Amino acid sequence: MTRIKRGYISRRRRTKMRLFTSTFHGAHSKLTRIINQQKTRAFASAHQDRGRQKRDFRRLWITRINTVIRDNKVYFSYSKLIHKLYKQQLLLNRKILAQIGILNKSCLYMISNEIIK
């Protein structure tokens, strides 16, 4: 029987996978089966961490707003400020409020004065 030479397609697929896992350590970047497993784990972790990143940033913004408010005696707590904001229908999200609190505190005072009036 004559020898059948395989094509290049499977080799090309494996090298693509190896390029993705080239920075992994040991067998995680060498062996094809383990590369597949590590690649699926990496994608799953990336998916979870995108959700976790949203949570972490929201916590950071809330903490920043709370510290600016308490330091400058604008309000007693973050929750009261947010409650009054929604009552007055001043729709500013937490990211914008945190940036205002860090970069321009006087603007945050103006917003709080609008709420108090």
C-alpha positions in Angstrom: 0.0 0.0 0.0 1.2 3.4 -0.8 1.8 6.0 1.9 -0.8 8.7 2.2 0.4 12.1 3.1 -2.0 14.1 5.3 -2.9 17.6 4.4 -1.9 20.8 6.1 -5.3 21.8 7.4 -5.2 20.1 10.8 -1.6 21.3 11.3 -2.7 24.9 10.5 -5.6 24.5 13.0 -3.2 23.3 15.7 -0.7 26.1 15.1 -3.6 28.6 15.4 -4.4 27.2 18.8 -0.8 27.2 19.8 -0.5 30.9 19.0 -3.4 31.6 21.4 -1.8 29.6 24.2 1.8 30.5 23.4 2.2 32.4 26.7 0.9 29.6 28.9 3.4 27.5 30.9 4.5 23.9 30.3 2.2 21.4 28.6 -0.5 24.1 28.5 1.2 25.5 25.5 2.6 22.3 23.9 0.1 19.5 23.9 -2.9 19.7 21.6 -5.5 18.3 24.0 -4.4 20.3 26.9 -4.3 23.4 24.7 -7.9 22.9 23.9 -8.9 22.5 27.5 -6.9 25.6 28.6 -8.4 27.6 25.7 -12.0 26.8 26.8 -11.1 27.6 30.4 -9.5 30.9 29.4 -12.6 31.9 27.4 -14.9 30.9 30.3 -12.8 33.0 32.8 -12.8 36.0 30.5 -16.6 35.8 30.3 -16.9 35.7 34.1 -14.4 38.4 34.6 -16.3 40.8 32.2 -19.3 40.6 34.6 -17.0 40.9 37.6 -15.4 44.0 36.1 -18.7 45.7 35.9 -19.5 44.9 39.5 -16.0 46.1 40.6 -16.3 49.4 38.8 -19.7 50.1 40.2 -18.4 49.5 43.7 -15.4 51.8 43.1 -17.7 54.6 41.8 -20.0 54.2 44.9 -17.0 54.4 47.2 -15.6 57.5 45.5 -19.0 59.3 45.7 -19.4 58.4 49.3 -16.0 59.6 50.3 -16.4 63.0 48.5 -19.8 63.4 50.1 -18.8 62.6 53.6 -15.5 64.6 53.5 -17.2 67.8 52.5 -20.3 67.4 54.6 -22.6 67.6 51.5 -24.8 64.8 52.7 -24.5 62.2 55.5 -24.5 59.2 53.2 -24.4 58.1 49.6 -27.8 56.4 49.7 -29.6 59.6 50.7 -27.9 61.6 47.9 -28.9 59.0 45.3 -32.4 58.8 46.7 -32.8 62.6 46.4 -31.3 62.6 42.9 -33.9 60.1 41.7 -36.7 62.0 43.5 -35.6 65.3 41.8 -35.3 63.3 38.5 -31.7 64.5 38.0 -30.5 61.4 36.2 -26.8 61.2 36.6 -25.2 57.8 36.7 -22.6 56.8 39.3 -19.7 56.9 36.9 -20.4 60.5 36.0 -21.0 61.5 39.6 -17.7 59.8 40.7 -15.8 61.7 37.9 -17.4 65.0 39.0 -16.5 64.3 42.6 -12.9 63.7 41.8 -12.2 66.3 39.2 -14.6 69.1 40.0 -15.9 69.1 43.6 -17.6 72.5 43.3 -19.8 71.1 40.6 -20.9 68.4 42.9 -21.7 71.0 45.5 -23.9 72.8 42.9 -25.7 69.5 42.2 -26.3 68.9 45.9 -27.6 72.5 46.4 -30.0 71.9 43.5 -31.3 68.8 45.4 -31.6 70.6 48.7 -33.7 73.5 47.2 
